[in-house]
């Protein structure tokens, strides 16, 4: 019997977020006849960490909070060597930095770095580290063409080191969501007569929630039955609630906080909006919304235009332009047929490019290619 390939999916923490959803999908989707995966959390756990623990799956918290202490790099290298890890697959800047330094010391056979966003705020030092570590990395996975362009043109990493694997979402059986959706609708005070826009994103500055709230104020002047559901947590929660009051839309704006399962909320909505203003690798929430059959509105930023096809499954607007955003929302609010047609187109695009099955197949192909390169 052929032994299974031991794989570590290395992350900083395992809270609820797009990066973590991708790691979760890879972990559960890998062929267990061929692979033996485990998730290692460097610094902290989180909501998804607890979920994996409850299911009795393989996940470990290492309590390593910095790569500036060389002892931590040696500690991780020791663990990689001790556990005879054959593939290290890192996610996010911190995990990719300490992970690859440690893998170099441990002589881990295959090292893959997964880049989930465009880090335009990187200092010269950050770029130098990325360039240096690329020489000891078998492949750098980019979640969108925009991220791949950033890695090649900004970080100056050779294109041959990179590959494109789109993020994906695993859609639950829609019939299983009906009861949960109606419970959510009742608890949130949403009626079937309301037109609901939903945004799923961390409550942080670059996600553009202030712009979305201002645009909602404009939409509500014409459509008082319009409601906005904001799903997510972050440092801006209180500030955004106060802003909603200032704009005069607080009673029509619902902040749900974090949700491990967003699909019942997506299913009760009519429109999905992602108003990112600074950076966006490839929003998982956009893909989940398309899978659910929602028309989507996003900004012309990062990987969003690779998901949102203008006038096909949704609209693209300029980052930070609240009037353009309000206009796009109003076009969908007033036109039921347009919402239905765009939602249907989104589901077709999802099935063509963004299913979990496709992403897992691409990841497993990458693992096999890197393993074959090592053996040559």
Buried (B, 14 or more C-beta within 10 A) or exposed (E): EEEBBBBBBBBBBBBBBBBBBBBBBBBBBBEEEBBBBBBBBBBBBBBBBEBBBEEEBBBBBBEBEEBEEEEBBBBBBEBBBEBEBBBBBBBBBBBBBBBBBBBBBBEBBBBBBBBBBBBEEBEEEBBEBBEEBBEEBBBBBBBBBBBBBBBBEBBEBEEEBBBEBBBBBBBBEEEEBEEBBBEBBEEBEBEEEBBBBBBBBBBBBBBBBBBBBBBBBBBBEEBEEBBBBBBBBBEBBEBBBEBBEEBEBBEBBBBBEBBEEBBBBBBBBBBBBBBBBBBBBBBBBBBBBBBBBBBBBBBBBBBBBBBBBEEBBBBBBEBBBBEBBBBBBBBBBEEEEBBEBBBEBBBEBBBEBBBBEBBBBBBBEBBEBBBEEEEE
